[in-house]
Amino acid sequence: MRKLKLQTQVSIDGYMAGPNGEMDWMEWNWDDDLKQYVTELTESIDSILLGRKLAEGFIPHWKNALDNPEMADESARIFVETPKVVFTKTLEKSEWDHTVLAKGDLSQEINTLKQKEGKDMIAYGGSDFVSNLIKVDLIDEYHLFVNPTAIGQGLPIFKERKSLKLIQTHPFKCGIVVLVYSNI
């Protein structure tokens, strides 16, 4: 069975974004080792799962990056060409290449995807989408990019108590520490 991995950035005090979705506290001056970590993580997947809100910015951003010679890199190609599933209750059809919509029950849709042949899947999303994945216990592996900033309040990744098993830690020169957890 395929695993669903989550990659997300969090503040040191556990928030995905500020109270109004602010992300200006995130460290984006990534060193080569952190970029290599992300490359290796994305090499283990063949599907990207997104919440609708993030998809509306994520997909066009990476398409623009791929089309811009100054920004185009391997990450842009991977994020554009990898098949994506966008979870939505409001969109009627996908406007994006390599993208299908999932409009049914979140657990049923993801468990069906887990049963298909292929590599693992990775989820990216905002607080609502990620929290819903966690709440119904769909994440198999957490890759939490802990930024060296406390923001005091914001949108949490965990809205309920959750016990996890630490698998690995990866500190990087830019100050981010990646904590990798699995479900117990």
VMD Tcl script that draws the C-alpha trace (Angstrom):
set ca {
  {0.00 0.00 0.00}
  {1.20 3.48 -0.85}
  {1.93 5.90 1.97}
  {0.66 9.45 2.23}
  {3.45 11.80 3.31}
  {2.90 15.34 4.53}
  {5.46 18.08 3.91}
  {4.71 21.33 5.63}
  {6.49 24.26 7.21}
  {5.63 25.15 10.79}
  {6.75 27.76 13.25}
  {8.68 26.58 16.27}
  {5.46 26.99 18.27}
  {3.46 24.79 15.88}
  {1.64 27.10 13.48}
  {1.38 26.71 9.69}
  {0.58 30.39 9.17}
  {-0.22 33.53 11.09}
  {-3.81 34.24 12.20}
  {-4.67 35.71 8.77}
  {-2.64 33.23 6.74}
  {0.61 35.21 6.96}
  {3.68 33.29 5.85}
  {6.26 36.06 6.07}
  {7.97 34.34 9.01}
  {9.10 31.33 6.95}
  {12.76 30.78 6.15}
  {13.23 30.62 2.37}
  {17.00 30.98 2.21}
  {17.38 27.21 1.97}
  {20.85 25.71 1.87}
  {21.81 23.07 -0.69}
  {21.38 20.24 1.84}
  {17.77 21.20 2.51}
  {17.07 21.49 -1.22}
  {18.57 18.01 -1.66}
  {16.34 16.69 1.14}
  {13.26 17.99 -0.69}
  {14.51 16.52 -3.98}
  {14.93 13.09 -2.38}
  {11.52 13.34 -0.72}
  {9.80 14.18 -4.01}
  {11.65 11.38 -5.81}
  {9.78 8.93 -3.55}
  {6.33 10.07 -4.76}
  {4.29 9.98 -7.95}
  {1.24 11.98 -6.83}
  {0.68 15.33 -5.16}
  {-2.46 15.89 -3.07}
  {-3.59 19.46 -2.52}
  {-6.41 21.30 -0.87}
  {-8.26 23.62 -3.24}
  {-7.13 26.85 -1.57}
  {-3.44 26.01 -1.83}
  {-3.84 24.55 -5.32}
  {-5.08 27.89 -6.64}
  {-1.69 29.46 -5.88}
  {0.62 26.43 -5.92}
  {-0.15 25.12 -9.39}
  {0.07 28.49 -11.23}
  {3.22 29.44 -9.26}
  {5.13 26.33 -10.34}
  {3.84 26.59 -13.92}
  {5.10 30.19 -14.09}
  {8.42 29.12 -12.56}
  {8.84 26.40 -15.17}
  {8.00 28.82 -18.00}
  {10.50 31.43 -16.71}
  {14.10 30.51 -17.70}
  {15.49 32.38 -14.68}
  {13.34 30.41 -12.23}
  {13.04 27.03 -13.95}
  {14.70 24.21 -12.06}
  {14.12 20.55 -11.30}
  {11.62 21.40 -8.54}
  {9.46 23.40 -10.95}
  {9.44 20.52 -13.45}
  {8.51 17.99 -10.75}
  {5.72 20.14 -9.32}
  {4.26 20.85 -12.77}
  {4.55 17.38 -14.31}
  {3.67 15.17 -11.33}
  {0.00 14.16 -11.35}
  {-2.02 16.13 -8.83}
  {-5.29 15.49 -7.02}
  {-7.07 18.61 -5.74}
  {-9.65 18.06 -3.00}
  {-12.56 20.42 -3.43}
  {-16.24 20.86 -2.75}
  {-16.57 23.97 -4.93}
  {-14.69 23.50 -8.20}
  {-16.59 21.84 -11.04}
  {-13.63 21.07 -13.31}
  {-9.86 21.31 -13.25}
  {-8.29 24.18 -15.16}
  {-4.78 22.76 -14.65}
  {-2.70 20.23 -16.57}
  {-1.90 16.91 -14.88}
  {-4.62 17.57 -12.30}
  {-7.87 15.83 -11.37}
  {-10.45 16.84 -8.79}
  {-11.55 14.73 -5.84}
  {-15.00 15.77 -4.69}
  {-16.06 12.80 -2.56}
  {-15.46 11.82 1.04}
  {-11.87 12.64 2.01}
  {-11.17 9.29 3.70}
  {-12.68 7.23 0.91}
  {-10.89 9.19 -1.82}
  {-7.47 8.90 -0.15}
  {-7.86 5.26 0.86}
  {-8.72 4.47 -2.77}
  {-5.57 6.30 -3.90}
  {-3.49 4.41 -1.33}
  {-4.65 1.10 -2.82}
  {-3.45 1.96 -6.33}
  {-0.10 0.77 -7.64}
  {2.74 3.24 -7.64}
  {5.04 5.28 -5.48}
  {4.01 7.12 -2.34}
  {1.96 10.33 -2.38}
  {2.68 13.71 -0.79}
  {0.20 16.21 0.61}
  {0.57 19.97 0.70}
  {-2.13 22.24 1.96}
  {-3.40 24.90 4.25}
  {-4.46 24.48 7.84}
  {-8.00 23.23 7.10}
  {-6.96 20.57 4.56}
  {-3.98 19.33 6.58}
  {-5.90 19.32 9.86}
  {-8.66 17.29 8.24}
  {-6.12 14.75 6.94}
  {-4.67 14.46 10.44}
  {-8.07 14.30 12.15}
  {-9.17 11.26 10.12}
  {-5.71 9.65 10.46}
  {-4.75 9.62 6.77}
  {-1.12 10.81 7.07}
  {1.39 7.96 7.30}
  {4.57 10.06 7.47}
  {5.02 13.66 8.63}
  {7.90 15.83 7.36}
  {7.62 18.93 9.51}
  {9.95 21.76 8.45}
  {10.30 23.60 11.76}
  {11.32 27.20 11.14}
  {13.44 29.06 13.73}
  {10.64 31.53 14.46}
  {7.87 31.62 17.05}
  {4.84 33.61 15.90}
  {2.72 33.42 19.07}
  {-0.59 32.72 17.39}
  {-1.87 31.48 14.08}
  {-3.32 28.54 12.19}
  {-2.27 25.30 13.87}
  {-1.37 22.07 12.10}
  {-2.70 19.97 14.98}
  {-6.12 20.92 16.28}
  {-6.49 17.83 18.46}
  {-4.17 15.66 20.50}
  {-2.02 13.39 18.32}
  {0.70 10.91 19.33}
  {3.44 10.25 16.78}
  {6.66 8.26 16.64}
  {9.86 10.18 15.85}
  {11.74 8.53 12.96}
  {14.47 11.08 12.11}
  {15.66 14.62 12.69}
  {17.54 16.69 10.12}
  {19.00 20.07 11.17}
  {20.01 22.41 8.35}
  {22.38 25.42 8.28}
  {19.54 27.82 7.41}
  {17.98 27.12 10.83}
  {15.21 24.77 9.71}
  {15.02 21.40 11.42}
  {13.04 18.70 9.65}
  {11.30 16.34 12.05}
  {10.06 13.11 10.49}
  {7.30 11.26 12.35}
  {5.06 8.28 11.68}
  {1.75 7.30 13.18}
  {1.97 5.07 16.25}
}
mol new
graphics top color blue
foreach p $ca { graphics top sphere $p radius 0.5 }
foreach p [lrange $ca 0 end-1] q [lrange $ca 1 end] { graphics top cylinder $p $q radius 0.2 }
display resetview
